[in-house]
Amino acid sequence: MAIIVDPQHNFRQCYFSWMGIDLTSGLAEDNAVVFNINSELATLQMDGAGRSGSISSMGDNSGTVELTYNTQSQTNILLNNIVRQEKLNGGTKIVGNMEIIGDGTAFLYQPKHCFISTRPGQSIGKDMVGNTQTWIFTSLDMNPVDVDDYVLSVDAKAFLTANVNVAISISL
């Protein structure tokens, strides 16, 4: 069972880094840092007649982290230089962990074994102001944080313990 606690984050009060590189600097205004898991928590497999099924938990913790930067920011320029260096080194990817330090609230993920997987595209327009570029890092292990790592109030823990039924049965 997963419990989603929806803390309000302000990335200006958070610190993101990858391989010691400050990823917080130059983040575009009014954009979010987006964490995506590549698989569902569970899947339902029905039999051929559609009368019974089984639920399987997924073990794939890989995912992506999307960060959007102002085009002229130092971080955006540095990431472009890293991609250029990888190309010069025969395409060998630079892989490292991300460090995420919050604003007093917990994050769902602490991505490990990350590399730049998607280089930004480019948009050109006559009257465009404030161009941005979105970088996508792939993480081989998004390292999901346990629900217990969240600081829940005693009342919330008592409510969840008393009222949440984690057993699932399907009857058709």
Secondary structure, 3 states (H helix, E strand, C coil): CCCCCCCCCCHHHCEEEECCEECCCCECCCCCCEEEECCCCEEEEECCCCCCEEEEECCCCCEEEEEEEECCCHHHHHHHHHHHHHHHCCCCCCCECEEEECCCCCCCECCEEEEEEECCCCCCCCCCCCCEEEEEEEEEECCECCHHHCCCCHHHHHHHHHHCCCCCCCCC
